[in-house]
């Protein structure tokens, strides 16, 4: 029997591999296009050659069902490319993205892609070495905050940031006195807030306590009502138009209601101290997204912070959703005021601030910013803080590029101008459609609350789900649903959102309300879950 030489075998194998890759590249072209397919690395060819049904099969077989996908009720999207405010699926459909506050400067921004590509070709390693990207980014981030916030910890996600913030608050108390270490350290959180998926951040995330049976409120966490001025236990007796007008009457009413909501925090502080326990921190989102776009009144934060500090606790501002200029008027939501005449720099400065989602424009980058005093207390306890990937060169390159684009393209100003324009368009829509109960928020962080009856505020939960699904299926507009009753369309698009994007969005929204919803009785019956 003739023998085959090793070289012949090797040649055959190489030929087979090349042939296989050619076949795969041809199959990829229907997804990515010829130019893109030809540039895909060999290691990714198999993934990009998967058919849609294979992608779904592999995911359902090997990814936990607790890891949900958007639009599960109408068919999950297979997104493969993005540009600016647009996303492209594998079928060539082009979607307007009104929900993605991660791609802060827009999808696939060339300057940010260039920075990431350059750095990943140079070095990416753990963070025990010195690197200019991390050092400069820490300085630039600290420079965006008012004094005395100046010390930065880099982490990978908002969840990690909030987890570390809670740890810093506890360490601050323990460093004050040895007696504090033996006490139960209490926290005050806002109902329906969400701060992350680590155990510590879940403890202060009542939004998750309401889901399933895994999480229950720990005894050391006090939950207070969220300051909802529309449908909360204390609400404004005026429509959106007057709230946005900032009349003296409205400002006075807001202050009165803010005092009522703050009284719950004041009472919690008093109870914790009276029971002989220690208050570590009061944590609140600068703008509550999952609660349905709730912006705490400035006077509310002032009263709460005074009470917390009097009880020995710290004020933690979670800016993961709303930071880096999204509200338009200010860089950080904790600086926001409903009174147009107030100076946004004259704000209640938090003791600790967390940032995340948009920081790396899609790369896993987050941070905790605090005072030198609090950081020193943490250091004095002698426990080293190390995060393998927190502040790595590649993610810091993305962060530097994001801050550069945010400034050079004046995206905070764009958020204010386009956000005001978008809000006005929705207010006009509200005047024609009774289903719209409230239009609220600031900049490119808006909430459109839908109700069946403006008098009773009966939440239009199924209608909201239908609208969200129809916008995606028929009009190729992607939206997000949140709120306690899942009846709030939350608008938080990339910061490069334009007036033309706003007009397209509202026009499609109008068509759903005017043309599609009236004949959707059968579809509404089947809307038993939110699509996002």
Secondary structure, DSSP 8 states (H G I E B T S, - for coil): -----HHHHHHHHHHHHHHHHHHHHHHHHHHH-HHHHHHS-HHHHHHHH--HHHHHHHHHHHS-TTS--TTTTT----EEEEEBTEEEETT--EEEESS--SSTT-BT-HHHHHHHHHHHHH----TTS--HHHHHHHHHHHHTS-TTEEEEEEESSHHHHHHHHHHHHHHHHHHH-GGGGGS-EEEEEETT----SSHHHHHT-HHHHTSTTT----TTEEEE----TTTSSS--SS-HHHHHHT-HHHHHHHHHHHHHHHHHHHHHHHHHHHTT-EEEEEEEESSBTTTTSB---HHHHHHHHHHHHHTT-EEEEE-TTTTTTTTSS-SSGGG--S-TTS-TTSS---SEEEE-GGGGTTSS-EEEEEEHHHHHHHHHTT-----SSTT-HHHHHHHHHHHHHHHHTTHHHHHHHHHHHHHHHHHHHHHH-TTEEEEEEETTEEEEEEEEETTTTEE-HHHHHHHHHHHHHTT-EE-EEESTTS-EEEE---TT--HHHHHHHHHHHHHIIIIIGGG-HHHHHH--S---
